[in-house]
Amino acid sequence: MLVATEQAQFMGNLMKLIKANKTLEVGMYTGYNTLNMALCVPEGGRVVACEIQRAYVDIARPFFKEAGVESKIDVRIQPAMQTLDELIGAGEAGTYDFIFIDADKTNYDGYYERSLQLVRTGGIIAIDNVLWSGRVVQPPEDDPESQALDALNKKLHKDQRIDLSMLTVGDGLTLAFKR
């Protein structure tokens, strides 16, 4: 359960292209993409990483240290929705350059809406697993993850607050560029 290497490389290049300095990852798992993001932001840059499993964070931390980027990474071990609400409450709306969503699929819409508040105009929200191995096409009623992804895909297609690209890299990657 890692971001595809070509996807991580592509997102890193996007971050460099837009000169991302302040980034956010919703769902860091074992930190592979968190590390990638930290390597892409400049010195003094910041990656806020949301994760609920301390065990995953413990796996990641030695690699952050070995790569010399641990000072760029602010790991929040709590539900991601809580972290996003805290960032908004702290006045950080409109200050993030790049946000990557890859956590529990049933909460993707909530993560997206909060990310849309946190990302700056011209910033990017990248959303992973939007193709979900094809299960988003006519998902069964007893599959809440596929249902949630299908609903979000349809919502994004009509969302006038963003410009949209859906790529077939990895398990589907949507790029939402905030207008």
VMD Tcl script that builds the backbone (N, CA, C; Angstrom):
set m [mol new atoms 537]
animate dup $m
set s [atomselect $m all]
$s set {name element resname resid chain x y z} {
  {N N MET 1 A 0.842 -1.194 0.000}
  {CA C MET 1 A 0.000 0.000 0.000}
  {C C MET 1 A 0.883 1.252 0.000}
  {N N LEU 2 A 1.488 1.513 -1.121}
  {CA C LEU 2 A 2.312 2.708 -1.296}
  {C C LEU 2 A 1.867 3.427 -2.555}
  {N N VAL 3 A 2.133 4.698 -2.600}
  {CA C VAL 3 A 1.926 5.465 -3.823}
  {C C VAL 3 A 2.856 4.886 -4.883}
  {N N ALA 4 A 2.367 4.753 -6.093}
  {CA C ALA 4 A 3.203 4.272 -7.190}
  {C C ALA 4 A 4.396 5.206 -7.362}
  {N N THR 5 A 5.563 4.642 -7.647}
  {CA C THR 5 A 6.770 5.466 -7.745}
  {C C THR 5 A 6.651 6.532 -8.829}
  {N N GLU 6 A 6.050 6.169 -9.969}
  {CA C GLU 6 A 5.900 7.166 -11.033}
  {C C GLU 6 A 4.933 8.275 -10.615}
  {N N GLN 7 A 3.969 7.937 -9.785}
  {CA C GLN 7 A 3.027 8.932 -9.280}
  {C C GLN 7 A 3.729 9.872 -8.309}
  {N N ALA 8 A 4.526 9.321 -7.414}
  {CA C ALA 8 A 5.270 10.152 -6.462}
  {C C ALA 8 A 6.217 11.096 -7.201}
  {N N GLN 9 A 6.905 10.567 -8.214}
  {CA C GLN 9 A 7.828 11.397 -8.992}
  {C C GLN 9 A 7.070 12.511 -9.714}
  {N N PHE 10 A 5.948 12.176 -10.307}
  {CA C PHE 10 A 5.144 13.172 -11.021}
  {C C PHE 10 A 4.658 14.258 -10.060}
  {N N MET 11 A 4.132 13.860 -8.902}
  {CA C MET 11 A 3.655 14.864 -7.939}
  {C C MET 11 A 4.804 15.724 -7.431}
  {N N GLY 12 A 5.967 15.116 -7.231}
  {CA C GLY 12 A 7.132 15.897 -6.819}
  {C C GLY 12 A 7.499 16.943 -7.857}
  {N N ASN 13 A 7.455 16.557 -9.117}
  {CA C ASN 13 A 7.752 17.519 -10.181}
  {C C ASN 13 A 6.695 18.620 -10.252}
  {N N LEU 14 A 5.440 18.267 -10.022}
  {CA C LEU 14 A 4.392 19.291 -9.959}
  {C C LEU 14 A 4.661 20.273 -8.820}
  {N N MET 15 A 5.053 19.728 -7.680}
  {CA C MET 15 A 5.356 20.587 -6.537}
  {C C MET 15 A 6.486 21.557 -6.869}
  {N N LYS 16 A 7.509 21.053 -7.531}
  {CA C LYS 16 A 8.628 21.921 -7.922}
  {C C LYS 16 A 8.172 22.965 -8.942}
  {N N LEU 17 A 7.329 22.549 -9.870}
  {CA C LEU 17 A 6.836 23.447 -10.912}
  {C C LEU 17 A 6.089 24.644 -10.319}
  {N N ILE 18 A 5.265 24.388 -9.301}
  {CA C ILE 18 A 4.495 25.482 -8.696}
  {C C ILE 18 A 5.231 26.108 -7.509}
  {N N LYS 19 A 6.474 25.665 -7.293}
  {CA C LYS 19 A 7.300 26.179 -6.197}
  {C C LYS 19 A 6.602 26.007 -4.842}
  {N N ALA 20 A 6.093 24.794 -4.633}
  {CA C ALA 20 A 5.385 24.490 -3.393}
  {C C ALA 20 A 6.332 24.595 -2.203}
  {N N ASN 21 A 5.876 25.299 -1.208}
  {CA C ASN 21 A 6.635 25.492 0.017}
  {C C ASN 21 A 5.893 24.903 1.219}
  {N N LYS 22 A 4.591 24.994 1.174}
  {CA C LYS 22 A 3.754 24.540 2.287}
  {C C LYS 22 A 2.796 23.485 1.753}
  {N N THR 23 A 2.949 22.245 2.241}
  {CA C THR 23 A 2.197 21.130 1.703}
  {C C THR 23 A 1.534 20.333 2.819}
  {N N LEU 24 A 0.593 19.498 2.401}
  {CA C LEU 24 A -0.184 18.706 3.348}
  {C C LEU 24 A -0.457 17.339 2.747}
  {N N GLU 25 A -0.309 16.308 3.564}
  {CA C GLU 25 A -0.639 14.961 3.116}
  {C C GLU 25 A -1.667 14.376 4.076}
  {N N VAL 26 A -2.801 13.980 3.523}
  {CA C VAL 26 A -3.879 13.373 4.306}
  {C C VAL 26 A -3.747 11.863 4.144}
  {N N GLY 27 A -3.155 11.219 5.147}
  {CA C GLY 27 A -2.911 9.780 5.119}
  {C C GLY 27 A -1.495 9.486 4.677}
  {N N MET 28 A -0.562 9.400 5.606}
  {CA C MET 28 A 0.840 9.199 5.220}
  {C C MET 28 A 1.279 7.736 5.186}
  {N N TYR 29 A 0.511 6.851 5.804}
  {CA C TYR 29 A 0.856 5.433 5.901}
  {C C TYR 29 A 2.291 5.322 6.404}
  {N N THR 30 A 3.201 4.666 5.701}
  {CA C THR 30 A 4.565 4.493 6.209}
  {C C THR 30 A 5.522 5.602 5.770}
  {N N GLY 31 A 4.996 6.656 5.169}
  {CA C GLY 31 A 5.787 7.862 4.935}
  {C C GLY 31 A 6.518 7.967 3.620}
  {N N TYR 32 A 6.332 7.035 2.707}
  {CA C TYR 32 A 7.049 7.103 1.426}
  {C C TYR 32 A 6.792 8.419 0.701}
  {N N ASN 33 A 5.535 8.778 0.528}
  {CA C ASN 33 A 5.244 10.014 -0.195}
  {C C ASN 33 A 5.488 11.248 0.672}
  {N N THR 34 A 5.361 11.121 1.972}
  {CA C THR 34 A 5.696 12.231 2.874}
  {C C THR 34 A 7.163 12.593 2.678}
  {N N LEU 35 A 7.998 11.581 2.635}
  {CA C LEU 35 A 9.420 11.789 2.399}
  {C C LEU 35 A 9.647 12.441 1.044}
  {N N ASN 36 A 8.963 11.955 0.027}
  {CA C ASN 36 A 9.063 12.538 -1.309}
  {C C ASN 36 A 8.698 14.024 -1.287}
  {N N MET 37 A 7.613 14.344 -0.611}
  {CA C MET 37 A 7.173 15.740 -0.540}
  {C C MET 37 A 8.206 16.592 0.181}
  {N N ALA 38 A 8.749 16.069 1.281}
  {CA C ALA 38 A 9.745 16.827 2.048}
  {C C ALA 38 A 11.014 17.068 1.237}
  {N N LEU 39 A 11.382 16.109 0.400}
  {CA C LEU 39 A 12.551 16.285 -0.454}
  {C C LEU 39 A 12.309 17.326 -1.540}
  {N N CYS 40 A 11.045 17.572 -1.873}
  {CA C CYS 40 A 10.702 18.501 -2.948}
  {C C CYS 40 A 10.493 19.937 -2.487}
  {N N VAL 41 A 10.143 20.129 -1.227}
  {CA C VAL 41 A 9.970 21.509 -0.755}
  {C C VAL 41 A 11.339 22.086 -0.412}
  {N N PRO 42 A 11.504 23.395 -0.564}
  {CA C PRO 42 A 12.807 24.003 -0.286}
  {C C PRO 42 A 13.127 24.007 1.207}
  {N N GLU 43 A 14.364 24.331 1.521}
  {CA C GLU 43 A 14.747 24.487 2.929}
  {C C GLU 43 A 13.807 25.505 3.556}
  {N N GLY 44 A 13.320 25.203 4.730}
  {CA C GLY 44 A 12.322 26.062 5.371}
  {C C GLY 44 A 10.904 25.714 4.968}
  {N N GLY 45 A 10.747 24.789 4.003}
  {CA C GLY 45 A 9.425 24.344 3.585}
  {C C GLY 45 A 8.814 23.434 4.636}
  {N N ARG 46 A 7.539 23.129 4.445}
  {CA C ARG 46 A 6.808 22.378 5.464}
  {C C ARG 46 A 5.882 21.349 4.830}
  {N N VAL 47 A 5.855 20.169 5.444}
  {CA C VAL 47 A 4.903 19.119 5.087}
  {C C VAL 47 A 4.148 18.762 6.365}
  {N N VAL 48 A 2.855 19.004 6.381}
  {CA C VAL 48 A 2.012 18.527 7.471}
  {C C VAL 48 A 1.482 17.169 7.025}
  {N N ALA 49 A 1.729 16.143 7.822}
  {CA C ALA 49 A 1.326 14.784 7.472}
  {C C ALA 49 A 0.320 14.265 8.490}
  {N N CYS 50 A -0.821 13.818 8.000}
  {CA C CYS 50 A -1.890 13.290 8.858}
  {C C CYS 50 A -1.845 11.764 8.851}
  {N N GLU 51 A -1.837 11.186 10.030}
  {CA C GLU 51 A -1.855 9.730 10.159}
  {C C GLU 51 A -2.484 9.366 11.501}
  {N N ILE 52 A -3.252 8.291 11.528}
  {CA C ILE 52 A -3.873 7.892 12.792}
  {C C ILE 52 A -3.158 6.723 13.464}
  {N N GLN 53 A -2.270 6.055 12.753}
  {CA C GLN 53 A -1.573 4.894 13.313}
  {C C GLN 53 A -0.139 5.249 13.703}
  {N N ARG 54 A 0.114 5.306 15.008}
  {CA C ARG 54 A 1.463 5.621 15.495}
  {C C ARG 54 A 2.498 4.621 14.954}
  {N N ALA 55 A 2.118 3.362 14.800}
  {CA C ALA 55 A 3.056 2.350 14.312}
  {C C ALA 55 A 3.602 2.721 12.935}
  {N N TYR 56 A 2.758 3.272 12.061}
  {CA C TYR 56 A 3.221 3.689 10.736}
  {C C TYR 56 A 4.187 4.869 10.838}
  {N N VAL 57 A 3.873 5.779 11.722}
  {CA C VAL 57 A 4.734 6.949 11.927}
  {C C VAL 57 A 6.097 6.493 12.450}
  {N N ASP 58 A 6.096 5.518 13.345}
  {CA C ASP 58 A 7.351 5.002 13.899}
  {C C ASP 58 A 8.209 4.344 12.821}
  {N N ILE 59 A 7.572 3.734 11.830}
  {CA C ILE 59 A 8.319 3.165 10.699}
  {C C ILE 59 A 8.957 4.284 9.880}
  {N N ALA 60 A 8.236 5.371 9.687}
  {CA C ALA 60 A 8.679 6.450 8.800}
  {C C ALA 60 A 9.778 7.333 9.384}
  {N N ARG 61 A 9.691 7.635 10.656}
  {CA C ARG 61 A 10.599 8.636 11.252}
  {C C ARG 61 A 12.088 8.392 11.005}
  {N N PRO 62 A 12.602 7.157 11.129}
  {CA C PRO 62 A 14.041 6.971 10.865}
  {C C PRO 62 A 14.437 7.340 9.428}
  {N N PHE 63 A 13.541 7.116 8.489}
  {CA C PHE 63 A 13.841 7.462 7.096}
  {C C PHE 63 A 13.830 8.970 6.893}
  {N N PHE 64 A 12.929 9.674 7.594}
  {CA C PHE 64 A 12.916 11.135 7.530}
  {C C PHE 64 A 14.248 11.679 8.048}
  {N N LYS 65 A 14.710 11.089 9.152}
  {CA C LYS 65 A 15.973 11.528 9.752}
  {C C LYS 65 A 17.148 11.228 8.832}
  {N N GLU 66 A 17.185 9.998 8.312}
  {CA C GLU 66 A 18.281 9.608 7.430}
  {C C GLU 66 A 18.371 10.505 6.202}
  {N N ALA 67 A 17.228 10.936 5.682}
  {CA C ALA 67 A 17.201 11.806 4.500}
  {C C ALA 67 A 17.463 13.272 4.854}
  {N N GLY 68 A 17.518 13.583 6.138}
  {CA C GLY 68 A 17.807 14.946 6.560}
  {C C GLY 68 A 16.640 15.911 6.395}
  {N N VAL 69 A 15.411 15.378 6.408}
  {CA C VAL 69 A 14.243 16.243 6.193}
  {C C VAL 69 A 13.278 16.251 7.374}
  {N N GLU 70 A 13.667 15.640 8.487}
  {CA C GLU 70 A 12.735 15.530 9.605}
  {C C GLU 70 A 12.254 16.892 10.106}
  {N N SER 71 A 13.063 17.931 9.966}
  {CA C SER 71 A 12.653 19.262 10.433}
  {C C SER 71 A 11.581 19.885 9.537}
  {N N LYS 72 A 11.406 19.349 8.337}
  {CA C LYS 72 A 10.384 19.861 7.412}
  {C C LYS 72 A 9.023 19.201 7.632}
  {N N ILE 73 A 8.985 18.101 8.394}
  {CA C ILE 73 A 7.777 17.288 8.499}
  {C C ILE 73 A 7.125 17.442 9.868}
  {N N ASP 74 A 5.865 17.813 9.851}
  {CA C ASP 74 A 5.046 17.963 11.054}
  {C C ASP 74 A 3.975 16.879 11.005}
  {N N VAL 75 A 4.203 15.768 11.725}
  {CA C VAL 75 A 3.267 14.654 11.725}
  {C C VAL 75 A 2.205 14.893 12.796}
  {N N ARG 76 A 0.955 14.762 12.394}
  {CA C ARG 76 A -0.176 14.893 13.315}
  {C C ARG 76 A -0.818 13.515 13.448}
  {N N ILE 77 A -0.693 12.922 14.633}
  {CA C ILE 77 A -1.253 11.585 14.871}
  {C C ILE 77 A -2.620 11.748 15.525}
  {N N GLN 78 A -3.613 11.838 14.675}
  {CA C GLN 78 A -5.008 11.981 15.084}
  {C C GLN 78 A -5.855 11.884 13.816}
  {N N PRO 79 A -7.170 11.818 13.938}
  {CA C PRO 79 A -7.993 11.779 12.730}
  {C C PRO 79 A -7.695 12.991 11.827}
  {N N ALA 80 A -7.550 12.738 10.545}
  {CA C ALA 80 A -7.189 13.796 9.597}
  {C C ALA 80 A -8.199 14.934 9.594}
  {N N MET 81 A -9.479 14.606 9.727}
  {CA C MET 81 A -10.506 15.650 9.723}
  {C C MET 81 A -10.258 16.636 10.867}
  {N N GLN 82 A -9.842 16.117 12.008}
  {CA C GLN 82 A -9.523 16.971 13.153}
  {C C GLN 82 A -8.342 17.886 12.833}
  {N N THR 83 A -7.304 17.338 12.224}
  {CA C THR 83 A -6.150 18.156 11.848}
  {C C THR 83 A -6.553 19.245 10.861}
  {N N LEU 84 A -7.322 18.888 9.844}
  {CA C LEU 84 A -7.736 19.870 8.842}
  {C C LEU 84 A -8.559 20.981 9.492}
  {N N ASP 85 A -9.481 20.607 10.370}
  {CA C ASP 85 A -10.289 21.613 11.067}
  {C C ASP 85 A -9.416 22.511 11.940}
  {N N GLU 86 A -8.409 21.926 12.590}
  {CA C GLU 86 A -7.498 22.724 13.419}
  {C C GLU 86 A -6.693 23.708 12.570}
  {N N LEU 87 A -6.232 23.266 11.407}
  {CA C LEU 87 A -5.469 24.156 10.522}
  {C C LEU 87 A -6.341 25.313 10.040}
  {N N ILE 88 A -7.569 25.015 9.682}
  {CA C ILE 88 A -8.502 26.070 9.259}
  {C C ILE 88 A -8.753 27.021 10.426}
  {N N GLY 89 A -8.992 26.464 11.610}
  {CA C GLY 89 A -9.236 27.271 12.806}
  {C C GLY 89 A -8.050 28.129 13.202}
  {N N ALA 90 A -6.848 27.683 12.849}
  {CA C ALA 90 A -5.632 28.429 13.162}
  {C C ALA 90 A -5.335 29.518 12.135}
  {N N GLY 91 A -6.244 29.725 11.188}
  {CA C GLY 91 A -6.062 30.784 10.198}
  {C C GLY 91 A -5.194 30.406 9.012}
  {N N GLU 92 A -5.040 29.102 8.734}
  {CA C GLU 92 A -4.173 28.671 7.643}
  {C C GLU 92 A -4.912 28.478 6.315}
  {N N ALA 93 A -6.168 28.890 6.256}
  {CA C ALA 93 A -6.922 28.775 4.998}
  {C C ALA 93 A -6.215 29.572 3.904}
  {N N GLY 94 A -6.153 28.985 2.721}
  {CA C GLY 94 A -5.568 29.656 1.563}
  {C C GLY 94 A -4.064 29.761 1.587}
  {N N THR 95 A -3.377 28.980 2.440}
  {CA C THR 95 A -1.922 29.124 2.563}
  {C C THR 95 A -1.133 27.904 2.073}
  {N N TYR 96 A -1.807 26.834 1.710}
  {CA C TYR 96 A -1.107 25.629 1.264}
  {C C TYR 96 A -0.985 25.626 -0.251}
  {N N ASP 97 A 0.150 25.146 -0.726}
  {CA C ASP 97 A 0.426 25.108 -2.155}
  {C C ASP 97 A -0.008 23.789 -2.799}
  {N N PHE 98 A 0.156 22.708 -2.064}
  {CA C PHE 98 A -0.089 21.366 -2.599}
  {C C PHE 98 A -0.641 20.493 -1.483}
  {N N ILE 99 A -1.714 19.764 -1.777}
  {CA C ILE 99 A -2.323 18.852 -0.803}
  {C C ILE 99 A -2.555 17.517 -1.492}
  {N N PHE 100 A -2.173 16.441 -0.806}
  {CA C PHE 100 A -2.367 15.089 -1.332}
  {C C PHE 100 A -3.302 14.325 -0.409}
  {N N ILE 101 A -4.390 13.800 -0.974}
  {CA C ILE 101 A -5.376 13.038 -0.211}
  {C C ILE 101 A -5.252 11.561 -0.563}
  {N N ASP 102 A -4.954 10.751 0.453}
  {CA C ASP 102 A -4.834 9.299 0.273}
  {C C ASP 102 A -5.073 8.631 1.625}
  {N N ALA 103 A -6.308 8.673 2.091}
  {CA C ALA 103 A -6.658 8.094 3.391}
  {C C ALA 103 A -7.946 7.292 3.229}
  {N N ASP 104 A -8.713 7.184 4.285}
  {CA C ASP 104 A -9.962 6.411 4.225}
  {C C ASP 104 A -10.912 7.033 3.203}
  {N N LYS 105 A -11.339 6.216 2.287}
  {CA C LYS 105 A -12.067 6.694 1.102}
  {C C LYS 105 A -13.432 7.269 1.440}
  {N N THR 106 A -14.087 6.781 2.471}
  {CA C THR 106 A -15.425 7.273 2.797}
  {C C THR 106 A -15.406 8.712 3.292}
  {N N ASN 107 A -14.253 9.215 3.689}
  {CA C ASN 107 A -14.134 10.608 4.133}
  {C C ASN 107 A -13.514 11.524 3.076}
  {N N TYR 108 A -13.277 11.024 1.873}
  {CA C TYR 108 A -12.639 11.830 0.838}
  {C C TYR 108 A -13.366 13.151 0.576}
  {N N ASP 109 A -14.677 13.141 0.538}
  {CA C ASP 109 A -15.399 14.382 0.259}
  {C C ASP 109 A -15.121 15.427 1.344}
  {N N GLY 110 A -15.139 15.021 2.585}
  {CA C GLY 110 A -14.825 15.944 3.676}
  {C C GLY 110 A -13.396 16.451 3.604}
  {N N TYR 111 A -12.465 15.552 3.275}
  {CA C TYR 111 A -11.069 15.971 3.117}
  {C C TYR 111 A -10.943 16.964 1.961}
  {N N TYR 112 A -11.637 16.682 0.887}
  {CA C TYR 112 A -11.589 17.570 -0.279}
  {C C TYR 112 A -12.120 18.961 0.063}
  {N N GLU 113 A -13.272 19.022 0.700}
  {CA C GLU 113 A -13.862 20.326 1.017}
  {C C GLU 113 A -12.960 21.146 1.942}
  {N N ARG 114 A -12.376 20.501 2.922}
  {CA C ARG 114 A -11.467 21.223 3.819}
  {C C ARG 114 A -10.177 21.604 3.099}
  {N N SER 115 A -9.691 20.706 2.249}
  {CA C SER 115 A -8.485 21.012 1.470}
  {C C SER 115 A -8.715 22.190 0.545}
  {N N LEU 116 A -9.897 22.279 -0.012}
  {CA C LEU 116 A -10.228 23.400 -0.885}
  {C C LEU 116 A -10.168 24.722 -0.121}
  {N N GLN 117 A -10.482 24.678 1.144}
  {CA C GLN 117 A -10.344 25.876 1.977}
  {C C GLN 117 A -8.872 26.178 2.267}
  {N N LEU 118 A -8.077 25.138 2.474}
  {CA C LEU 118 A -6.684 25.317 2.880}
  {C C LEU 118 A -5.742 25.663 1.731}
  {N N VAL 119 A -6.041 25.197 0.521}
  {CA C VAL 119 A -5.137 25.427 -0.602}
  {C C VAL 119 A -5.331 26.840 -1.160}
  {N N ARG 120 A -4.245 27.416 -1.629}
  {CA C ARG 120 A -4.278 28.764 -2.210}
  {C C ARG 120 A -4.849 28.712 -3.622}
  {N N THR 121 A -5.274 29.840 -4.117}
  {CA C THR 121 A -5.659 29.941 -5.520}
  {C C THR 121 A -4.439 29.576 -6.365}
  {N N GLY 122 A -4.630 28.698 -7.340}
  {CA C GLY 122 A -3.520 28.219 -8.161}
  {C C GLY 122 A -2.829 27.004 -7.576}
  {N N GLY 123 A -3.184 26.635 -6.350}
  {CA C GLY 123 A -2.615 25.452 -5.715}
  {C C GLY 123 A -3.291 24.191 -6.224}
  {N N ILE 124 A -2.719 23.054 -5.853}
  {CA C ILE 124 A -3.179 21.767 -6.368}
  {C C ILE 124 A -3.607 20.854 -5.222}
  {N N ILE 125 A -4.754 20.220 -5.412}
  {CA C ILE 125 A -5.180 19.125 -4.549}
  {C C ILE 125 A -5.084 17.863 -5.399}
  {N N ALA 126 A -4.234 16.937 -4.989}
  {CA C ALA 126 A -4.080 15.660 -5.682}
  {C C ALA 126 A -4.831 14.597 -4.878}
  {N N ILE 127 A -5.661 13.829 -5.558}
  {CA C ILE 127 A -6.498 12.836 -4.891}
  {C C ILE 127 A -6.182 11.467 -5.476}
  {N N ASP 128 A -5.777 10.545 -4.607}
  {CA C ASP 128 A -5.359 9.212 -5.035}
  {C C ASP 128 A -6.528 8.235 -5.086}
  {N N ASN 129 A -6.347 7.178 -5.840}
  {CA C ASN 129 A -7.265 6.036 -5.922}
  {C C ASN 129 A -8.623 6.361 -6.526}
  {N N VAL 130 A -8.685 7.344 -7.410}
  {CA C VAL 130 A -9.982 7.751 -7.959}
  {C C VAL 130 A -10.557 6.750 -8.961}
  {N N LEU 131 A -9.745 5.813 -9.428}
  {CA C LEU 131 A -10.270 4.763 -10.302}
  {C C LEU 131 A -10.584 3.491 -9.517}
  {N N TRP 132 A -9.901 3.306 -8.408}
  {CA C TRP 132 A -10.208 2.239 -7.440}
  {C C TRP 132 A -10.354 0.882 -8.120}
  {N N SER 133 A -9.356 0.568 -8.963}
  {CA C SER 133 A -9.335 -0.703 -9.716}
  {C C SER 133 A -10.611 -0.928 -10.517}
  {N N GLY 134 A -11.230 0.148 -10.973}
  {CA C GLY 134 A -12.435 0.072 -11.792}
  {C C GLY 134 A -13.725 -0.066 -10.998}
  {N N ARG 135 A -13.621 -0.187 -9.701}
  {CA C ARG 135 A -14.826 -0.394 -8.882}
  {C C ARG 135 A -15.703 0.856 -8.766}
  {N N VAL 136 A -15.222 2.003 -9.253}
  {CA C VAL 136 A -16.027 3.226 -9.191}
  {C C VAL 136 A -17.087 3.280 -10.298}
  {N N VAL 137 A -16.981 2.373 -11.253}
  {CA C VAL 137 A -17.968 2.309 -12.327}
  {C C VAL 137 A -19.136 1.453 -11.840}
  {N N GLN 138 A -20.268 2.072 -11.663}
  {CA C GLN 138 A -21.471 1.410 -11.156}
  {C C GLN 138 A -21.176 0.585 -9.895}
  {N N PRO 139 A -20.684 1.259 -8.844}
  {CA C PRO 139 A -20.328 0.531 -7.624}
  {C C PRO 139 A -21.563 -0.047 -6.931}
  {N N PRO 140 A -21.421 -1.242 -6.374}
  {CA C PRO 140 A -22.556 -1.847 -5.668}
  {C C PRO 140 A -22.905 -1.075 -4.390}
  {N N GLU 141 A -24.145 -1.166 -3.987}
  {CA C GLU 141 A -24.622 -0.447 -2.806}
  {C C GLU 141 A -23.937 -0.900 -1.527}
  {N N ASP 142 A -23.422 -2.105 -1.493}
  {CA C ASP 142 A -22.779 -2.618 -0.289}
  {C C ASP 142 A -21.270 -2.339 -0.252}
  {N N ASP 143 A -20.820 -1.401 -1.075}
  {CA C ASP 143 A -19.401 -1.039 -1.140}
  {C C ASP 143 A -19.270 0.470 -0.882}
  {N N PRO 144 A -19.232 0.874 0.388}
  {CA C PRO 144 A -19.224 2.313 0.701}
  {C C PRO 144 A -18.001 3.067 0.197}
  {N N GLU 145 A -16.846 2.410 0.125}
  {CA C GLU 145 A -15.653 3.089 -0.390}
  {C C GLU 145 A -15.813 3.434 -1.861}
  {N N SER 146 A -16.231 2.454 -2.646}
  {CA C SER 146 A -16.435 2.689 -4.082}
  {C C SER 146 A -17.545 3.700 -4.314}
  {N N GLN 147 A -18.602 3.625 -3.528}
  {CA C GLN 147 A -19.697 4.592 -3.620}
  {C C GLN 147 A -19.183 6.005 -3.357}
  {N N ALA 148 A -18.366 6.157 -2.314}
  {CA C ALA 148 A -17.835 7.481 -1.950}
  {C C ALA 148 A -16.932 8.037 -3.044}
  {N N LEU 149 A -16.085 7.194 -3.605}
  {CA C LEU 149 A -15.195 7.644 -4.675}
  {C C LEU 149 A -15.976 8.016 -5.928}
  {N N ASP 150 A -16.963 7.226 -6.269}
  {CA C ASP 150 A -17.808 7.515 -7.431}
  {C C ASP 150 A -18.516 8.860 -7.235}
  {N N ALA 151 A -19.080 9.079 -6.065}
  {CA C ALA 151 A -19.785 10.340 -5.788}
  {C C ALA 151 A -18.828 11.523 -5.865}
  {N N LEU 152 A -17.620 11.369 -5.324}
  {CA C LEU 152 A -16.650 12.461 -5.379}
  {C C LEU 152 A -16.221 12.733 -6.819}
  {N N ASN 153 A -15.959 11.697 -7.590}
  {CA C ASN 153 A -15.574 11.886 -8.993}
  {C C ASN 153 A -16.641 12.680 -9.747}
  {N N LYS 154 A -17.896 12.327 -9.531}
  {CA C LYS 154 A -18.990 13.033 -10.198}
  {C C LYS 154 A -19.093 14.473 -9.718}
  {N N LYS 155 A -18.895 14.693 -8.443}
  {CA C LYS 155 A -18.929 16.045 -7.874}
  {C C LYS 155 A -17.794 16.905 -8.458}
  {N N LEU 156 A -16.590 16.348 -8.491}
  {CA C LEU 156 A -15.439 17.098 -9.005}
  {C C LEU 156 A -15.633 17.489 -10.459}
  {N N HIS 157 A -16.230 16.602 -11.230}
  {CA C HIS 157 A -16.469 16.859 -12.651}
  {C C HIS 157 A -17.307 18.127 -12.851}
  {N N LYS 158 A -18.188 18.423 -11.906}
  {CA C LYS 158 A -19.089 19.579 -12.020}
  {C C LYS 158 A -18.645 20.771 -11.181}
  {N N ASP 159 A -17.589 20.633 -10.399}
  {CA C ASP 159 A -17.176 21.672 -9.445}
  {C C ASP 159 A -16.552 22.868 -10.169}
  {N N GLN 160 A -17.210 23.989 -10.106}
  {CA C GLN 160 A -16.742 25.202 -10.787}
  {C C GLN 160 A -15.626 25.929 -10.029}
  {N N ARG 161 A -15.254 25.437 -8.868}
  {CA C ARG 161 A -14.190 26.068 -8.077}
  {C C ARG 161 A -12.804 25.609 -8.496}
  {N N ILE 162 A -12.766 24.606 -9.386}
  {CA C ILE 162 A -11.487 23.998 -9.773}
  {C C ILE 162 A -11.408 23.762 -11.273}
  {N N ASP 163 A -10.177 23.566 -11.741}
  {CA C ASP 163 A -9.917 22.980 -13.048}
  {C C ASP 163 A -9.444 21.565 -12.756}
  {N N LEU 164 A -9.835 20.613 -13.577}
  {CA C LEU 164 A -9.710 19.201 -13.227}
  {C C LEU 164 A -8.964 18.400 -14.274}
  {N N SER 165 A -8.122 17.493 -13.801}
  {CA C SER 165 A -7.495 16.472 -14.652}
  {C C SER 165 A -7.526 15.160 -13.888}
  {N N MET 166 A -7.988 14.102 -14.551}
  {CA C MET 166 A -7.933 12.767 -13.968}
  {C C MET 166 A -6.952 11.951 -14.800}
  {N N LEU 167 A -5.954 11.408 -14.134}
  {CA C LEU 167 A -4.904 10.654 -14.804}
  {C C LEU 167 A -5.001 9.175 -14.454}
  {N N THR 168 A -4.556 8.342 -15.353}
  {CA C THR 168 A -4.600 6.891 -15.124}
  {C C THR 168 A -3.312 6.376 -14.494}
  {N N VAL 169 A -2.519 7.234 -13.934}
  {CA C VAL 169 A -1.300 6.814 -13.243}
  {C C VAL 169 A -1.692 6.152 -11.922}
  {N N GLY 170 A -0.938 5.146 -11.522}
  {CA C GLY 170 A -1.253 4.424 -10.288}
  {C C GLY 170 A -2.662 3.847 -10.371}
  {N N ASP 171 A -3.451 4.070 -9.338}
  {CA C ASP 171 A -4.845 3.605 -9.304}
  {C C ASP 171 A -5.795 4.764 -9.585}
  {N N GLY 172 A -5.302 5.719 -10.354}
  {CA C GLY 172 A -6.084 6.902 -10.699}
  {C C GLY 172 A -5.697 8.059 -9.806}
  {N N LEU 173 A -5.312 9.160 -10.416}
  {CA C LEU 173 A -4.901 10.360 -9.690}
  {C C LEU 173 A -5.642 11.551 -10.272}
  {N N THR 174 A -6.408 12.215 -9.439}
  {CA C THR 174 A -7.090 13.434 -9.857}
  {C C THR 174 A -6.293 14.631 -9.380}
  {N N LEU 175 A -6.150 15.609 -10.257}
  {CA C LEU 175 A -5.519 16.883 -9.917}
  {C C LEU 175 A -6.599 17.953 -10.002}
  {N N ALA 176 A -6.839 18.598 -8.890}
  {CA C ALA 176 A -7.809 19.708 -8.825}
  {C C ALA 176 A -7.019 20.986 -8.609}
  {N N PHE 177 A -7.046 21.861 -9.599}
  {CA C PHE 177 A -6.330 23.141 -9.543}
  {C C PHE 177 A -7.321 24.196 -9.078}
  {N N LYS 178 A -7.095 24.785 -7.920}
  {CA C LYS 178 A -8.044 25.754 -7.367}
  {C C LYS 178 A -8.029 27.030 -8.200}
  {N N ARG 179 A -9.227 27.441 -8.591}
  {CA C ARG 179 A -9.389 28.684 -9.364}
  {C C ARG 179 A -9.298 29.892 -8.454}
}
mol reanalyze $m
mol bondsrecalc $m
mol representation Tube
mol addrep $m
